[in-house]
Amino acid sequence: MENCRKFIIFGLGNAENQYAGTRHNIGFEVVNALAQKLSVTFRTDRHAYIAEGKYKGRTLVLAMPTTYMNLSGKAVRYWMEHENVPAENILVICDDIDLAPGWLRMRAKGSGGTHNGLNHIIETLGNSDFPRLRFGVGHDFAQGYQIEYVLGKFSSDEMKTTIQPAIDKAVEMVLSFTTAGIQQTMNQFNTKKEVKKPETPAHEE
């Protein structure tokens, strides 16, 4: 099957300029870094910014939905159907407040938790059986201020010491996912104790 060698990498975020660089847009940041790695550029297409590249015989379609975070499922479903790619060959990258900043967790399936983008994808596809990469942004906010926190930006120090190295690692994880598969990638890359833990996550899967 030809499309077993084609993958779609979805980075979740909000496309408007005021959201650039915010915690909620970390999916965009990872996919942008991946595009730089593959030397490809984005075009504006239906429901998303789209780029396409090659890596070790695989075709990688990079997608940043332009539907707003809460409607991410529209872009995911459209591009899965348009490219005829099965659910196991997509990877959704999103922020996670229940993981410490810079922590990375890849999973083959699971609930959306409190993440509106993931939940809309699950609702739109009708199931939660698709791979996702959760990028920890921490939860350093008072009760009732989650929206302000995720729409805020990382400090320059945090970006340099924690987030940018994690973005680089996330790019490695994506490429490993497309070549070595999800199980080997999870075993090799999922954050354990080797990364400095600046705070205690609320829970871990």
Buried (B, 14 or more C-beta within 10 A) or exposed (E): EEEEBBBBBBBBBBBEEEBBBBBBBBBBBBBBBBBEBBEBEBEEBEBBBBBBBEBEEBBBBBBBBBBBBEBBBBBBBBBBEBBEBEBBBBBBBBBBBBBBBBBBBBBEBBEBBEBBBBBBBBEBBEEBEBBBBBBBBBBEBEEEEEEEBBBBEBEEEBBEBBBBEBBEBBBBBBBBBBBEEBEEBBEEBBBEEEBEBBEEBEEEE
